[in-house]
């Protein structure tokens, strides 16, 4: 880079968004937002779900059109009308749900839609040669003929970054890139981001994980209610200040669990095994109790819950409700026995995104709301209104499509669906993954309230502070087995991890 260009780059940010407005029916999503990023800078973009982060980035990448304001690239007016025009300006976005085709290989994914052609046919040899060079830039040295479905989670993230680099992206937006990564994989990805920074690539990093922000961010942009609240220097701020700006108030503790009366055993699991994985899993949970399940990724926590809920077939084992053995061969059996299950992947497994808030809340109890096979619309609306109010779901109306809600509000709708069935046992798999600090606090408060009402809650979480903060008892799993159980007062991060890895 010439000295003249370098000096200009220091004076003029690569990207400047000024006075950006965006309205949706009944909602002002963005209100006079200013945002800028320099080349070689990591800008963390944070805020509660619904704060406007995704809308701002979708305008930048051409998914939405701004209602007012201007976008400048290196000081020049830029017209971004679609994703192609954004890419042409060197702007690329890596979404939380990766945009890869599992059944095709690495090279084919990197050059998807931009295949290298010879005189007549696609030049596969040249595609693989170039793909090999590109993935080396992100620290990957693997065969580019490998199918994406055979890659690890972190390797898939690196392929997405490689795609961005293949179109000479100068600004890469990363949306929750570590949400499905282990701690080791996260450190690898953060290392790659630091290397990209050295190469003068600008990074917008969207995350709810404060530790990552302070490891890599030069600046932290905080949004709330569609406005840009403040922009902080990464090395001159801390978690409490960032959170205070995000939620508009101080949060003394994220895990203010309230005590609930714990009474009789409601669910008993005895000797549950599945083919090739779960081995003789036994535990119980009581009314009013929050039972935490801890363990490393792949330890079998989710698999136990899938077996209890009738998704996966059990080879052996007994399940009892209120002291009586019950038969669960499928999810309908579980539902009829008042067991609710919120899976980890809410968008693909817990909700129907093209349905409304009302339709999602009542989805699991349509039979109870029907008479002579006709749905009682009045009762359905009344039930939806009850849970929208009870769960403090932020939505313009019950007829809003669920896909238009923030992640935290989607999670509340997903939980409402099971509460509407009068679940006595509620299984929550990673209930606060991918949602902001304020929404996490609301979910934790909700869990405490449900426990006080006598609901037995089983919570899976990969965040040890959440496990320690919200659980009355903790079951630790390792390689498909229960390795131990700890009472709340005896549990520490150290003794949980000791069980989890041994």
N, C-alpha and C positions, 0 to 999 in steps of 0.2 A: 504494500500500500504506500503511495507517495505521501510525502510530508504534508502536501496541500490537502489531499483527501483525508488524511488522518486528522488534521486540524479541524477540517469541516465536520468530520464525524464526531469529534469531541464536542463541537459547538451545537450541532444539529442532531437530535435523536433520529435513529433509523425510522421509528414509528412515532407519530403524534396524532392522537385522537382528541378533538376539541369540541366541547359543547354538544356531545352526542345525546340525542333523545330517541326513545322508542316507546310507542304505546301499543298495547294489545287491548282488545275489548274489555273495558272496565278496569284496566290496570296500566299504570305508568311504570314500565319495566326499567327504563333508564332516564335519568333526570339530570341533564347538563353535566355529563361525565367527561372529564379530562383524563387522559392516560398516555404515557409515553414510555418507550424502551430504547436504550442505546445498543449498538452493536457490542458484543462481548459482555453483556450484562444479563444477569439472572434476576428477573422481576417476579417475585411471588405475588399472586393475586388471590386474596382470601376474602371470606365473608360467609355469612350463614347461607344455607340453601335458600334460593329465592332473592338473594341480594342483588343479582344482576350480572354476575360474573360470566355465566354461559351466554347470556344474551349479548353482552359486549363482544365476546370472542366470536360469536356467530355472525355479528355484523362485520367484524374484521375479516372473517373468512368467506363472506359472501352468502351465507345461509339466509340471513335476514338483511333487509334494507333499512338503513337508518331513516328516521323521520326528519331529523335536523342535525346539523353539525358538519364537521369536516374531518377527513382523514388525510394525513400527509405522510409520504414516504420520502425520507431524506429531504424534507422541506418542500417537496412538490406535491400538488394536489393529486390524490389518487381516487379513481372511481372503481370501487369494488362492487360488482353486481352479481357475481357468482363465484364458485370455488375456483374456476379456471383463471379468472382475473386475479384472485388472491395469489394463486400459485405463480402466476406470471410476474407478480411483484416480489416473489421470494418468501411468501407467507404460507406456512404449512401447520396443520393442527393434528395432534395425535389424541384421539378420543379415549375415554376410559374404557369403552367397549371397542377393542381393537378392530380395525377395518382390514382384516386379513382373510384370505380364503384358505381354510385348513387343508383342503385336499390338493392344493398346488404347491410347487416347491418355492424355495426362497427367491430365486432369480425371477420366477414368474410373478411373484407378489411384488417385488421391488419395481418391476417394469410394467405392471398391470395397466393396460390402456395406453402404454407408451412403448410397446414392443419394438425392439430393434429389428429392422428388416434388411435383408439382402436385396438382390435385384428383384426377386419374386416372393420368396418365403421369409418367415421369421428366422433371424440368424441366432439360433439358440446358443451356439458356441460363444458368440460375442456377448450375448446377454449374461451368460454365466461368468465370463471373464471380467466384465465390468462389475457385476454383482459382487464377485470375490474381492475386488479392490474397494468397493464401497463399504462392505461389512467390516473390512479391516480397520476402517476409520472409527468404528465404534467398538473395536477390540474383539471382534468375532473372527475366528479362524476355523471355519467349518465348511463342509461340502455344501455348495449352493443348490445341489440336487435334492437335499433333504426336504421332505414335506413339512409344512408349517405345523401340522397337527402333531408332529413328533418332536417339536421344540419345547423347551421349558418356558415358563411364564416370562422370565426376564429376557430370554432369547427372542421371544416374540416382540417384546417392547423394543429391543434393539433393532429388529427388522423394520419396525415402524419408523424408528429414527433414521435408519438407512434409506427408507423410501423418501423421507423428507430431504435428506442430503443428496439423493439422486436427482432431484429437481432443483438443486442449488439453493435450497431454502436458506434464507438469511435470518429469518425469525421462525422459531419453532414453538408452538403452543402445546404444552403437555397438561392434560386434564387427569388428575389423580393417577399418575403413572405407576405408583407403587402400591395401589390398593389391593392387588392380588399377589404381591411379592413377599417373600420371606425377608428377614432382616439382612441376611447375607446378600441376597439378590438386590435389595434396596441399596446397600452400600456400593455394589457394583454399578448400578445405574447412576447413582449420584456422582460416582467417579467419572463416568462417561460425560455427564453434563458439565463437569468442571473442565474436561478436555475440550468440549465443544466451545465453551466460553473462551478458552485460549485461542481458538481459531476464529474469533470474532463473530460467532453465531450468537444472536440474541435469543434468549429463552424467556417465555412467560410460563411460570410454573404454578398451576392451580392445585392446591392441596389443603386438607384439614389437619395434616400432621405437622405440628409446630417444630418438632425436632429437625425435620428435613429443611424447613424454612431457614432456621438459623445456621444450618450447615452450608447451604449453597446460595442463599439469596443476598444480592447486593442491596435491593430495596424491597419493601413490602407495601403493596397497594391494598388498602382495606375498603371494601364496599359494604354498604348497608342500605336496604330499602331503595335500591336503584340509584343511589348516589355514591360518588367517590368521597369517602369520609376523610381519609388522610393517606399520605405516603410516607413511610418511615424508613430510616436507614437500617439495614439489616444488622449492623454491628452496634447499633445504639438503642436497640429496643429489646423487649423480652416478651415472654408468653402472656403475662398478665396485661401488659399494655395493648398488645394486639387483640386479645380477647375482649378487653374493655371497649375498644373501638368497634369490634365486630358486632357486639350485642348491645352496646349503648349503656352498659352498666358493669360494675365489678362482679366477678364470679369468684367467691372465696374458695369454693370447692366444686369439682365436677361430679363428685360422687356423694351427695348428701343423702344417703340411704336412710329412710325412716324405718323405725322398728315396727314390725307387725306381729300379732299373735300367731305363733306356729303351733298347729294342733295335730290332728291325726294324719296318718299316712293316707294319701289318696292314690298314688301310682306306685306300683312295685314292679320292677323288672328283675327277673331271675334267670341267669344262665343263658342269655341271648347270644347266639352265634350265627354267623352267616358264612356262606361258602367261600373259603379262601381268605377271610379277613377277620371279622369280629370273633373273639374267643371268650365265651363264658362271661359275658358282661352282666353285672348285677348292681342295682342301686335302688333307692326309693326317694320319693319327694313328698313333703307334707303340705297341707293347706297353709297358706300364708308364708311359705318358704320360697326363697330364691336360691336354687341349686345351680352353681356355676360349673361348667365343664371346661377344663383347661387341657392344654397339650399342644404339641407342635403341629404344623400343617401336615395332614396325612395320618394323624394319630388314630382316627376313627370316630371322632366326636360326632360329625354330621351323619356318618354311616349308622351309628346307634340310633339317632333320631329318625332317620329314614326307615329303619327296620321297625321301630315302635309305631310309626305312623302308617305302615303298610305299603310304603313305596318300594322298599327292597324286601325280598323274601328271606325269612328266617329259616335256618336249618334246625334250630332247637331253641328252647327257652320258653318261659311263661311270662305273661303280662297280666297283672291284676289291677283292677280299679276298685277302691273302697273294700279291699279284702276279697273280692270275688274274681276268679279267673275269667278273662274275656278273650274272645277270638278276634284277631285283627289280621285279615288277609289282604286288605286293600284300604285305601284312604277313606272310603265311605264308612267302613267299620270303625275306623278311628274317630271320624266325625260323629258317628252315632253314639260313641262312648265318651263324648265331650272332651276330646283331645284336639287342640289346635296346634298348627305347625307353621311358623313363619320361616321359610328357607332363606339362605344367605343371599341368593340371587333374586332380589325382589322384582326386577324388571321382567325377567324371563319366566320365573316360577311362582311368584306371589301375586302378581297383578296382571290384568289384561289392559294394556296401555291404551288401546283404542276405545275402551269403554269409559263411561263417566264415573265420577266419584260415587254417585248413588249406586250404580250397577256393580262396582267393585265391592262396596261395603256389604251389599246384600247377596253377593254371589254364592256364598256357602249356605245361605238359609232360605233360599227361594221356596223350598218345599213347605217350610213352616209359615211362609207368608202367602201361601196359595190355598185356595178353597175350590174343590171340584176341578183341579188342574188349571185354575185361572189365578194369575197373580193379583193380589190385592194391592193396587198401586198406592192407595192412601196409606196403608200400613207400611209399605216399603219406603215411601217418602218420609213418614214420621220417624221410622227407625234410622234412616240416613241423617235426618236433621239432629236426632239425639246424639249420634256418634260424632258428627261434625262439631257440635257444641262441646260434648264431653271430652273429646280428644284435642280440642282447639286446633282443628284442621283449617289451615288458611287457604281458602278457595273462593273465587268470586261467586260460585253457586254449586249446588250438588250436581248440576248438569255439565260442569267443566270436565273435559277429558282428563283422565289421570296422568297422561303423558305430559301435560302442561304444568303440573305441579312440581315443586321442588322435591329433592330427594327425601328431606325430613318429613314433609307432608305426605309423600307417597308411602313412607314407612308407617305413618300413623293410620292411613287408610288400610294398609295391609293388616295391621294389628286389629283394627276395628272389625274387619271381616270375620276374624275368629272370635272376638268378644261377642259379636252379634249372634253367635251360635251357642252362647252360654257355656263356653269352654271352662272345665274345671282345672284342666292342665294346659298350660300354654308354653310351647317350646319356641324359643327365640334364638335363631342361629345368626350370630353376628348382627344384633339388632341396631347397632349404631355405626356400622361400617359405611364410610362414604358420606356421612352427614356431618353438619357443622357443629361447633361447640354448643351453641344455644339449643339446637334441636336434640343433641345428645342429652343435655340436661333435662329437657322435657320428657324424653323417652325414659330416662332414669326415674324421674318423678312419677311418671305413669306406672312404671313397674312397681314402685313402692305402694302406690295407691291400689293397684290390683291385688298385691299381696295382702294389704290390709282388708280387702274385701273377701279374702279367703281363697283366691286363685293360687294354685301351685305353679311356679314358674321355673322352667329349665332354661338357662342362658348359656349359649356357647359364645365365647369371645377369645380372640387372639391377642387382645390387649390386656396384659396382666394388671395394670392399674384398675381397669374396669372390673375384672374378675374379683380382685381384692376389695374393691370399693362397694360392689353391689351384692356379693354372695353371702348367704348365711352359712352354707357349706360348699366345699369345692371338691369335685371329683376330677382326678388327673388321669389322663389316658396316654398310652404309649403303644404303638404298633398293634392296635386292635384290642388291647386289654386295659382293664382298670388297674392302674398302678398304685393308687392310694386315694385316701379321702382326708380332707383337712377341715376342721372347724374354722370359722371366720377369725377367731381370736388367735389361732395358732398359725395361720397362713402367712407366708412371706413370699416375695418373688423368688428368693433363693431356694426355699424348700419345694416350691411348685416346679421350678426348672430342674431341680435335682431328680424329682420323680419323672418329669416329662422326657428326660434324655437318657435315663438309665434302664 
